[in-house]
Amino acid sequence: MKLKIKKGDTVRILAGNDKSKEGRVIELLPEKMRIVVEGINVRKRHMRPSPNTQQGQIIEREMPIHYSNVMLLDGSGKTTRLGVKVVEQDGEKSRVRIARTTGEEV
């Protein structure tokens, strides 16, 4: 299934520990229907010592969340569903994503 949300979109979290927080999409995992949002679902990861880092370390990483738990924000900061409009420019047709609440381009 193709995800309507793209990398770089601003989204609001609808469910989970980070409910009502907002962030930017930094990675898509369409085969698992998951996305990674900046600053959301941060978990600590224990790393083993390696030739690069002589000591082990604990790093914080954003972990993926399910696609259904986020909703896109429009230009005014309100949650919206996405629609697609066909626009014709110079004789060529192209598909443009629009916000259902305002009708403007996303």
C-alpha positions as CSV (number, residue, x, y, z in Angstrom):
1,M,0.0,0.0,0.0
2,K,1.2,3.5,-0.8
3,L,1.5,6.0,2.0
4,K,0.0,9.4,1.5
5,I,2.3,11.1,4.0
6,K,5.7,11.9,2.5
7,K,9.2,12.6,4.0
8,G,9.4,16.1,5.3
9,D,5.7,16.5,6.1
10,T,4.6,17.8,9.5
11,V,2.3,15.5,11.4
12,R,0.5,15.3,14.8
13,I,0.5,12.1,16.9
14,L,-3.0,10.8,17.6
15,A,-2.2,7.9,19.9
16,G,0.4,6.5,22.3
17,N,2.8,8.0,24.8
18,D,3.5,11.1,22.6
19,K,-0.1,11.9,21.9
20,S,-0.8,15.5,20.7
21,K,2.9,16.2,19.9
22,E,4.0,17.4,16.5
23,G,7.1,16.6,14.4
24,R,8.5,16.2,11.0
25,V,8.6,12.9,9.1
26,I,12.3,11.8,8.7
27,E,11.8,8.3,7.3
28,L,9.2,6.1,5.7
29,L,8.9,2.3,6.0
30,P,6.0,1.5,3.6
31,E,6.5,-2.3,3.7
32,K,5.7,-2.2,7.4
33,M,3.2,0.7,7.3
34,R,5.4,2.7,9.7
35,I,7.0,6.1,9.8
36,V,9.8,7.7,11.9
37,V,9.0,11.2,13.3
38,E,11.6,13.6,14.6
39,G,11.6,13.7,18.4
40,I,8.8,11.2,18.8
41,N,8.9,7.7,20.3
42,V,12.5,8.2,21.4
43,R,14.1,5.1,23.0
44,K,17.5,4.4,24.5
45,R,19.7,1.9,22.6
46,H,22.7,0.3,24.2
47,M,25.7,0.0,21.8
48,R,28.5,-2.4,22.2
49,P,32.2,-1.3,22.2
50,S,33.5,-1.3,18.6
51,P,36.8,-0.1,16.9
52,N,35.2,3.3,16.4
53,T,34.0,3.7,20.0
54,Q,36.3,2.1,22.5
55,Q,33.6,2.3,25.2
56,G,30.1,1.2,24.8
57,Q,27.5,3.9,24.9
58,I,23.8,4.6,25.3
59,I,22.2,6.5,22.4
60,E,18.7,7.8,22.0
61,R,16.9,7.0,18.7
62,E,13.5,7.7,17.2
63,M,11.7,4.4,16.7
64,P,9.0,3.8,14.1
65,I,5.3,4.3,14.8
66,H,2.4,3.0,12.9
67,Y,1.1,5.1,10.0
68,S,-2.5,5.1,11.4
69,N,-1.4,6.9,14.6
70,V,-0.4,10.2,12.9
71,M,-2.3,12.8,10.9
72,L,-1.0,15.5,8.6
73,L,-1.1,19.2,9.5
74,D,-2.1,21.8,7.0
75,G,-0.6,25.3,6.7
76,S,-2.6,26.7,9.6
77,G,-1.5,23.9,12.0
78,K,-4.8,21.9,12.0
79,T,-5.1,18.2,11.3
80,T,-6.4,17.3,7.9
81,R,-7.0,14.5,5.5
82,L,-5.3,14.4,2.1
83,G,-6.9,14.7,-1.3
84,V,-5.4,14.7,-4.8
85,K,-6.3,17.2,-7.5
86,V,-5.2,17.0,-11.1
87,V,-3.7,20.3,-12.3
88,E,-2.9,21.1,-15.9
89,Q,0.2,23.3,-16.6
90,D,1.5,23.9,-20.1
91,G,-0.6,21.1,-21.5
92,E,0.8,18.5,-19.0
93,K,-1.3,17.1,-16.2
94,S,0.1,16.5,-12.8
95,R,-1.3,15.4,-9.5
96,V,-1.1,17.7,-6.5
97,R,-1.8,16.9,-2.9
98,I,-4.3,19.1,-1.2
99,A,-5.6,19.6,2.3
100,R,-9.3,18.5,2.7
101,T,-9.9,21.2,5.3
102,T,-8.7,24.2,3.4
103,G,-8.4,23.0,-0.2
104,E,-4.9,24.4,-0.5
105,E,-1.7,22.6,-1.6
106,V,0.3,20.7,1.0
